């Protein structure tokens, strides 16, 4: 008889990511080059448009052994996704908006 082992990850970070995916935040984003926001699924940069960024949690990442902030990102073209980073991103206007530099 073959036994299948299923590994369950129950970290708070994983639970939060799954929760946000269920709410429609399906894209992954990364901050690069000073800063520019790039969608990792299709490599589309968002440097000339406003994106809304909101910090929703800080969790321990067991892979990198560091704390990471979980941000939601919504673009003006309707993409919704997540940014995981050790840095906290905010803007001068408020705690919820980040304006990429041109």
C-alpha positions, 0 to 999 in steps of 0.5 A: 500500500502506498501512503501519500504524504501531504504537507500542510503549511499553516504559517500566518503568511501563507494563510494571509496570502491564500485569504487575499488570493480568494479576495481577488489579489491574484498578481505578484509584484516586486519593487525594482530600480528606484522604485518601479513596480513590476508585475511578475506574471507578465513583467509589466512595469508600472512607473507612470501610473498611480498604484494604490498600495496598502500594508495589511500585515507583517509576518515571519517568512520561514524560507528567508528567515526574515520578517516581511510586510504584506502589501496589497497593490491595485493598479489603475488598469484593474490589476490586484495583487500582492507585494511581499518585502522586508521594506515598508512602502508608503507615500507622502500623501498617506499611508495607502498610496505609493507614487512610482517615480517616472 
